[in-house]
Each structure stands twice: as structure tokens, then as C-alpha cells.
Amino acid sequence: MKRTAMTAATTALVLMLGLAGAGYAETHQVQMLNRGEAGPMVFEPAFLRVAPGDTVHFVATDRGHNAESIDGMIPAGAEAFTSRVGQELEVTLDTEGVYGVRCTPHFAMGMVMTIVVGEASAAPEDFLAGRIPPRARERFEAQLGNL
């Protein structure tokens, strides 16, 4: 009988600790806009630092936008993500590092954002090594100044 009570108590403790950890994760909202504080075709905010396990909710505030991770601009082992144009997307980011995100239809117009998961203090050296339109590169460089 004592063993059953100990097993039940241990199980309850494990469940409580698991639920307590889940309570710390946050959801961060990012709007996809035709015009924002930084000008036309923007994510607001354009730079976001989150904890591992946090969720980013991309809101299609204005139509015609999507959110997509950029090949070569996410941490090794991270899962790529993309939304359909005009659709909202929630993505939980577990892999620490720096993520480059774009709106595919407006990439050339500089509609990009940077998400940092964890305590990264610099982007990888090759973060801006790929083919990036000039306006997008300019915005990425400004965002990386927040590291």
C-alpha cells in the first residue's frame, strides 16, 4: 500500500513540474503590415528575442503577406516554417540561434525580420551570405544591430 501511495505522489510531482515548465512559455505576436512605423511592407516588430519553447504568432493584419523562414538563415537542426499568403501562422521555436524570416511576395521590398531564440549575442558569420535583395539586406543589418 505504501508503494502505491509513493508512486502516486511521484507521478503527481512529475506532472506538476511538467505543467509548471509549460506555464513559462510565452506567445509573441508579430503583425504583417502593408505600412508600419518603419515604412512599407514590414513585420512589426521586426526584431524579436524569445526564449526557447516560446511561440511566435504571425498575424495577417493586412492581406497578401506570409511568413517564411529563409533557407540558410536558421540555426542548424531548426525546423523550417512557412505560412500561406494571407494566413496566420503559429510556430514554436525550440532551437536556439538567429532566424531570418521573410514575406515571400515582398522580400525584394525588404519585408524581413530577425528572431533570436535564447541568448545569442551575434549572428553566424554566414547569416547574410546568400542572395538577399538590397532593401532586405539593409533591414537585416539594422535588425542585427539589436544583438
QUISUL-V719402 format. One record per residue. N is the residue number from 0. RES is the residue in one letter. SS is DSSP state (a for helix, b for strand, c for the rest). NEAR is the number of other ideal C-beta (glycine too) atoms within 12 Angstrom. D_CENTER is the distance of its C-alpha to the mean C-alpha in Angstrom with 2 decimals. Layout:
n->{N	N}
res->{RES	RES}
ss->{SS	SS}
near->{NEAR	NEAR}
d_center->{D_CENTER	D_CENTER}
This chain:
n->{0	1	2	3	4	5	6	7	8	9	10	11	12	13	14	15	16	17	18	19	20	21	22	23	24	25	26	27	28	29	30	31	32	33	34	35	36	37	38	39	40	41	42	43	44	45	46	47	48	49	50	51	52	53	54	55	56	57	58	59	60	61	62	63	64	65	66	67	68	69	70	71	72	73	74	75	76	77	78	79	80	81	82	83	84	85	86	87	88	89	90	91	92	93	94	95	96	97	98	99	100	101	102	103	104	105	106	107	108	109	110	111	112	113	114	115	116	117	118	119	120	121	122	123	124	125	126	127	128	129	130	131	132	133	134	135	136	137	138	139	140	141	142	143	144	145	146}
res->{M	K	R	T	A	M	T	A	A	T	T	A	L	V	L	M	L	G	L	A	G	A	G	Y	A	E	T	H	Q	V	Q	M	L	N	R	G	E	A	G	P	M	V	F	E	P	A	F	L	R	V	A	P	G	D	T	V	H	F	V	A	T	D	R	G	H	N	A	E	S	I	D	G	M	I	P	A	G	A	E	A	F	T	S	R	V	G	Q	E	L	E	V	T	L	D	T	E	G	V	Y	G	V	R	C	T	P	H	F	A	M	G	M	V	M	T	I	V	V	G	E	A	S	A	A	P	E	D	F	L	A	G	R	I	P	P	R	A	R	E	R	F	E	A	Q	L	G	N	L}
ss->{c	a	a	a	a	a	a	a	a	a	a	a	a	a	a	a	a	a	a	a	a	a	c	c	c	c	b	b	b	b	b	b	b	b	b	b	c	c	b	b	b	b	b	b	c	c	b	b	b	b	c	c	c	b	b	b	b	b	b	c	c	c	c	c	c	c	c	b	b	c	c	c	c	c	c	c	c	c	c	c	c	b	c	c	c	c	c	c	b	b	b	b	b	c	c	c	b	b	b	b	b	b	c	a	a	a	a	a	a	c	c	b	b	b	b	b	b	c	c	c	c	c	c	c	c	c	c	c	c	c	c	c	c	a	a	a	a	a	a	a	a	a	a	a	c	c	c}
near->{7	8	9	10	11	12	13	14	14	14	14	14	14	14	14	14	14	13	13	12	14	15	11	15	21	19	20	29	23	38	29	41	28	22	18	23	12	24	20	18	31	34	46	26	27	35	30	32	27	34	23	24	22	28	26	38	25	39	26	25	23	24	18	20	40	29	42	32	34	34	19	22	35	33	26	14	12	27	15	22	28	21	28	19	21	20	19	23	28	20	32	24	36	23	26	24	30	40	45	43	45	45	44	27	22	33	31	19	25	29	41	44	45	39	47	36	31	22	14	23	14	15	28	22	9	13	28	27	16	19	15	25	23	16	23	34	25	20	37	37	23	22	33	29	14	22	22}
d_center->{49.03	47.50	45.28	43.86	43.14	41.38	39.28	38.33	37.51	35.38	33.47	32.94	31.70	29.18	27.89	27.72	25.78	23.27	22.86	22.70	19.74	17.87	18.73	16.67	13.22	11.77	10.13	8.59	9.81	9.11	12.34	13.31	16.69	19.84	20.66	19.14	20.13	19.30	21.28	20.94	18.01	14.98	11.60	12.29	11.04	10.57	9.38	7.35	8.26	7.58	9.95	9.97	10.30	8.41	7.20	5.25	8.33	8.91	12.60	15.11	17.14	19.19	20.16	19.73	15.99	13.29	9.69	9.82	8.53	11.56	14.14	14.94	11.84	9.87	11.47	14.65	14.58	10.93	11.02	10.45	9.47	11.21	12.67	16.25	17.39	17.92	16.03	13.32	10.51	9.03	6.87	7.44	6.13	9.61	10.21	10.43	10.14	8.84	6.70	8.49	7.81	11.07	13.21	15.79	18.82	18.22	16.89	20.39	20.35	17.42	14.70	11.73	8.92	7.65	4.84	7.20	7.41	11.06	13.92	13.66	16.13	16.16	14.52	16.46	19.69	19.07	15.59	17.43	20.17	19.69	21.04	19.14	20.98	22.45	20.78	17.26	18.32	19.68	16.56	14.47	17.39	17.39	13.73	14.40	17.34	15.27	15.02}
